[in-house]
């Protein structure tokens, strides 16, 4: 028999998991709102400082809280009766969480860093750069995708749809 959490440890782990998800979701909302604000900006200084704040939110509210959510979710699934691959909703959340983290590492962070560098160098001239505009749209689309995925994962955590994963019995 594998290790099972005591009730107090389980409650603590669930609390950490939920707090990390709330922070991650709040960071995603803040990134989207600041991205929209940045698009409406007509001042180079405001553009740079908005992107700098988005970078701070990426580091403080998204990167590490996403990792904590992944680790605590994994621990909860392994050390409780839920299991990692017993229910579709847990497997879907695992896959989506990993995809969001990889997408954030590969694309979102690099797009944000690229925009921040360009805004630092060009200030209001960055607005006229087509590549800057395209990267901005990509960043906003990524923020929307993150937000939709996080809201979907929150909903399936509550409703627990799709049932159990059926396994073949070995004879």
MIGU-853988 format. One record per residue (C-alpha): residue number from 1; residue in one letter; x, y, z. Coordinates in steps of 0.05 Angstrom, whole numbers, plus 5000, padded with zeros to 4 digits. Example, Ala and Ser with C-alpha at 12.3 -4.5 7.8 and 13.67 -1.06 7.14 Angstrom:
2
<nr = 1, rest = a, X = 5246, Y = 4910, Z = 5156>
<nr = 2, rest = s, X = 5273, Y = 4979, Z = 5143>
//
This chain:
171
<nr = 1, rest = x, X = 5000, Y = 5000, Z = 5000>
<nr = 2, rest = x, X = 5026, Y = 5069, Z = 4982>
<nr = 3, rest = x, X = 5034, Y = 5129, Z = 5028>
<nr = 4, rest = x, X = 4969, Y = 5166, Z = 5046>
<nr = 5, rest = x, X = 4965, Y = 5235, Z = 5076>
<nr = 6, rest = x, X = 4935, Y = 5247, Z = 5144>
<nr = 7, rest = x, X = 4874, Y = 5292, Z = 5145>
<nr = 8, rest = x, X = 4914, Y = 5352, Z = 5171>
<nr = 9, rest = x, X = 4969, Y = 5343, Z = 5119>
<nr = 10, rest = x, X = 4918, Y = 5335, Z = 5064>
<nr = 11, rest = x, X = 4882, Y = 5399, Z = 5086>
<nr = 12, rest = x, X = 4948, Y = 5436, Z = 5088>
<nr = 13, rest = x, X = 4968, Y = 5411, Z = 5019>
<nr = 14, rest = x, X = 4899, Y = 5429, Z = 4990>
<nr = 15, rest = x, X = 4905, Y = 5499, Z = 5021>
<nr = 16, rest = x, X = 4973, Y = 5509, Z = 4989>
<nr = 17, rest = x, X = 4947, Y = 5482, Z = 4923>
<nr = 18, rest = x, X = 4886, Y = 5528, Z = 4922>
<nr = 19, rest = x, X = 4927, Y = 5589, Z = 4943>
<nr = 20, rest = x, X = 4977, Y = 5575, Z = 4887>
<nr = 21, rest = x, X = 4921, Y = 5569, Z = 4836>
<nr = 22, rest = x, X = 4888, Y = 5633, Z = 4860>
<nr = 23, rest = x, X = 4955, Y = 5669, Z = 4853>
<nr = 24, rest = x, X = 4966, Y = 5639, Z = 4784>
<nr = 25, rest = x, X = 4896, Y = 5658, Z = 4762>
<nr = 26, rest = x, X = 4903, Y = 5728, Z = 4791>
<nr = 27, rest = x, X = 4969, Y = 5736, Z = 4755>
<nr = 28, rest = x, X = 4938, Y = 5714, Z = 4689>
<nr = 29, rest = x, X = 4881, Y = 5765, Z = 4698>
<nr = 30, rest = x, X = 4931, Y = 5820, Z = 4716>
<nr = 31, rest = x, X = 4974, Y = 5803, Z = 4655>
<nr = 32, rest = x, X = 4914, Y = 5807, Z = 4609>
<nr = 33, rest = x, X = 4889, Y = 5873, Z = 4639>
<nr = 34, rest = x, X = 4959, Y = 5904, Z = 4636>
<nr = 35, rest = x, X = 4967, Y = 5879, Z = 4565>
<nr = 36, rest = x, X = 4902, Y = 5914, Z = 4545>
<nr = 37, rest = x, X = 4925, Y = 5977, Z = 4582>
<nr = 38, rest = x, X = 4991, Y = 5973, Z = 4546>
<nr = 39, rest = x, X = 4955, Y = 5970, Z = 4478>
<nr = 40, rest = x, X = 4918, Y = 6034, Z = 4495>
<nr = 41, rest = x, X = 4981, Y = 6069, Z = 4519>
<nr = 42, rest = x, X = 5007, Y = 6128, Z = 4478>
<nr = 43, rest = x, X = 5067, Y = 6143, Z = 4521>
<nr = 44, rest = x, X = 5135, Y = 6109, Z = 4517>
<nr = 45, rest = x, X = 5148, Y = 6113, Z = 4591>
<nr = 46, rest = x, X = 5080, Y = 6084, Z = 4608>
<nr = 47, rest = x, X = 5092, Y = 6029, Z = 4557>
<nr = 48, rest = x, X = 5159, Y = 6010, Z = 4588>
<nr = 49, rest = x, X = 5134, Y = 6011, Z = 4660>
<nr = 50, rest = x, X = 5071, Y = 5971, Z = 4642>
<nr = 51, rest = x, X = 5115, Y = 5918, Z = 4610>
<nr = 52, rest = x, X = 5162, Y = 5920, Z = 4670>
<nr = 53, rest = x, X = 5103, Y = 5908, Z = 4716>
<nr = 54, rest = x, X = 5079, Y = 5851, Z = 4672>
<nr = 55, rest = x, X = 5149, Y = 5820, Z = 4678>
<nr = 56, rest = x, X = 5145, Y = 5827, Z = 4754>
<nr = 57, rest = x, X = 5077, Y = 5793, Z = 4755>
<nr = 58, rest = x, X = 5103, Y = 5738, Z = 4710>
<nr = 59, rest = x, X = 5159, Y = 5724, Z = 4760>
<nr = 60, rest = x, X = 5122, Y = 5735, Z = 4826>
<nr = 61, rest = x, X = 5051, Y = 5710, Z = 4811>
<nr = 62, rest = x, X = 5056, Y = 5662, Z = 4753>
<nr = 63, rest = x, X = 5121, Y = 5624, Z = 4747>
<nr = 64, rest = x, X = 5129, Y = 5597, Z = 4817>
<nr = 65, rest = x, X = 5056, Y = 5590, Z = 4834>
<nr = 66, rest = x, X = 5045, Y = 5549, Z = 4771>
<nr = 67, rest = x, X = 5102, Y = 5503, Z = 4793>
<nr = 68, rest = x, X = 5073, Y = 5498, Z = 4864>
<nr = 69, rest = x, X = 5004, Y = 5482, Z = 4835>
<nr = 70, rest = x, X = 5035, Y = 5426, Z = 4792>
<nr = 71, rest = x, X = 5075, Y = 5397, Z = 4850>
<nr = 72, rest = x, X = 5018, Y = 5400, Z = 4901>
<nr = 73, rest = x, X = 4968, Y = 5373, Z = 4851>
<nr = 74, rest = x, X = 5015, Y = 5315, Z = 4836>
<nr = 75, rest = x, X = 5025, Y = 5302, Z = 4910>
<nr = 76, rest = x, X = 4950, Y = 5305, Z = 4924>
<nr = 77, rest = x, X = 4935, Y = 5257, Z = 4868>
<nr = 78, rest = x, X = 4989, Y = 5208, Z = 4891>
<nr = 79, rest = x, X = 4978, Y = 5211, Z = 4966>
<nr = 80, rest = x, X = 4901, Y = 5209, Z = 4966>
<nr = 81, rest = x, X = 4850, Y = 5162, Z = 4936>
<nr = 82, rest = x, X = 4841, Y = 5206, Z = 4874>
<nr = 83, rest = x, X = 4901, Y = 5178, Z = 4837>
<nr = 84, rest = x, X = 4936, Y = 5211, Z = 4779>
<nr = 85, rest = x, X = 4904, Y = 5171, Z = 4723>
<nr = 86, rest = x, X = 4840, Y = 5145, Z = 4755>
<nr = 87, rest = x, X = 4795, Y = 5203, Z = 4734>
<nr = 88, rest = x, X = 4794, Y = 5241, Z = 4668>
<nr = 89, rest = x, X = 4788, Y = 5309, Z = 4702>
<nr = 90, rest = x, X = 4853, Y = 5298, Z = 4740>
<nr = 91, rest = x, X = 4890, Y = 5274, Z = 4678>
<nr = 92, rest = x, X = 4864, Y = 5334, Z = 4638>
<nr = 93, rest = x, X = 4886, Y = 5382, Z = 4692>
<nr = 94, rest = x, X = 4955, Y = 5350, Z = 4694>
<nr = 95, rest = x, X = 4964, Y = 5355, Z = 4618>
<nr = 96, rest = x, X = 4937, Y = 5426, Z = 4615>
<nr = 97, rest = x, X = 4981, Y = 5449, Z = 4673>
<nr = 98, rest = x, X = 5043, Y = 5420, Z = 4641>
<nr = 99, rest = x, X = 5025, Y = 5451, Z = 4574>
<nr = 100, rest = x, X = 5012, Y = 5519, Z = 4605>
<nr = 101, rest = x, X = 5079, Y = 5517, Z = 4642>
<nr = 102, rest = x, X = 5117, Y = 5496, Z = 4579>
<nr = 103, rest = x, X = 5080, Y = 5548, Z = 4537>
<nr = 104, rest = x, X = 5097, Y = 5601, Z = 4588>
<nr = 105, rest = x, X = 5170, Y = 5581, Z = 4589>
<nr = 106, rest = x, X = 5178, Y = 5574, Z = 4514>
<nr = 107, rest = x, X = 5136, Y = 5631, Z = 4489>
<nr = 108, rest = x, X = 5104, Y = 5678, Z = 4539>
<nr = 109, rest = x, X = 5167, Y = 5695, Z = 4578>
<nr = 110, rest = x, X = 5208, Y = 5706, Z = 4515>
<nr = 111, rest = x, X = 5154, Y = 5749, Z = 4483>
<nr = 112, rest = x, X = 5150, Y = 5791, Z = 4546>
<nr = 113, rest = x, X = 5225, Y = 5798, Z = 4550>
<nr = 114, rest = x, X = 5229, Y = 5817, Z = 4477>
<nr = 115, rest = x, X = 5175, Y = 5870, Z = 4486>
<nr = 116, rest = x, X = 5208, Y = 5897, Z = 4548>
<nr = 117, rest = x, X = 5276, Y = 5904, Z = 4513>
<nr = 118, rest = x, X = 5244, Y = 5938, Z = 4454>
<nr = 119, rest = x, X = 5204, Y = 5986, Z = 4497>
<nr = 120, rest = x, X = 5266, Y = 6002, Z = 4538>
<nr = 121, rest = x, X = 5306, Y = 6019, Z = 4475>
<nr = 122, rest = x, X = 5253, Y = 6053, Z = 4433>
<nr = 123, rest = x, X = 5199, Y = 6078, Z = 4482>
<nr = 124, rest = x, X = 5142, Y = 6108, Z = 4440>
<nr = 125, rest = x, X = 5176, Y = 6088, Z = 4374>
<nr = 126, rest = x, X = 5161, Y = 6016, Z = 4392>
<nr = 127, rest = x, X = 5088, Y = 6029, Z = 4376>
<nr = 128, rest = x, X = 5105, Y = 6038, Z = 4302>
<nr = 129, rest = x, X = 5144, Y = 5973, Z = 4298>
<nr = 130, rest = x, X = 5103, Y = 5918, Z = 4265>
<nr = 131, rest = x, X = 5142, Y = 5862, Z = 4299>
<nr = 132, rest = x, X = 5129, Y = 5895, Z = 4367>
<nr = 133, rest = x, X = 5054, Y = 5899, Z = 4351>
<nr = 134, rest = x, X = 5052, Y = 5826, Z = 4329>
<nr = 135, rest = x, X = 5089, Y = 5803, Z = 4391>
<nr = 136, rest = x, X = 5041, Y = 5844, Z = 4433>
<nr = 137, rest = x, X = 4981, Y = 5809, Z = 4401>
<nr = 138, rest = x, X = 5014, Y = 5741, Z = 4412>
<nr = 139, rest = x, X = 5026, Y = 5758, Z = 4485>
<nr = 140, rest = x, X = 4953, Y = 5779, Z = 4494>
<nr = 141, rest = x, X = 4928, Y = 5717, Z = 4458>
<nr = 142, rest = x, X = 4972, Y = 5674, Z = 4503>
<nr = 143, rest = x, X = 4945, Y = 5710, Z = 4565>
<nr = 144, rest = x, X = 4873, Y = 5696, Z = 4542>
<nr = 145, rest = x, X = 4890, Y = 5623, Z = 4528>
<nr = 146, rest = x, X = 4921, Y = 5617, Z = 4598>
<nr = 147, rest = x, X = 4861, Y = 5648, Z = 4630>
<nr = 148, rest = x, X = 4811, Y = 5604, Z = 4592>
<nr = 149, rest = x, X = 4852, Y = 5541, Z = 4610>
<nr = 150, rest = x, X = 4856, Y = 5561, Z = 4683>
<nr = 151, rest = x, X = 4781, Y = 5575, Z = 4687>
<nr = 152, rest = x, X = 4767, Y = 5508, Z = 4653>
<nr = 153, rest = x, X = 4811, Y = 5471, Z = 4702>
<nr = 154, rest = x, X = 4777, Y = 5506, Z = 4760>
<nr = 155, rest = x, X = 4708, Y = 5486, Z = 4733>
<nr = 156, rest = x, X = 4727, Y = 5413, Z = 4723>
<nr = 157, rest = x, X = 4757, Y = 5411, Z = 4793>
<nr = 158, rest = x, X = 4690, Y = 5431, Z = 4820>
<nr = 159, rest = x, X = 4644, Y = 5389, Z = 4775>
<nr = 160, rest = x, X = 4691, Y = 5329, Z = 4766>
<nr = 161, rest = x, X = 4662, Y = 5310, Z = 4698>
<nr = 162, rest = x, X = 4680, Y = 5255, Z = 4648>
<nr = 163, rest = x, X = 4680, Y = 5198, Z = 4699>
<nr = 164, rest = x, X = 4734, Y = 5148, Z = 4714>
<nr = 165, rest = x, X = 4787, Y = 5125, Z = 4666>
<nr = 166, rest = x, X = 4771, Y = 5053, Z = 4647>
<nr = 167, rest = x, X = 4829, Y = 5005, Z = 4651>
<nr = 168, rest = x, X = 4832, Y = 4937, Z = 4620>
<nr = 169, rest = x, X = 4833, Y = 4880, Z = 4669>
<nr = 170, rest = x, X = 4893, Y = 4834, Z = 4660>
<nr = 171, rest = x, X = 4874, Y = 4761, Z = 4664>
//
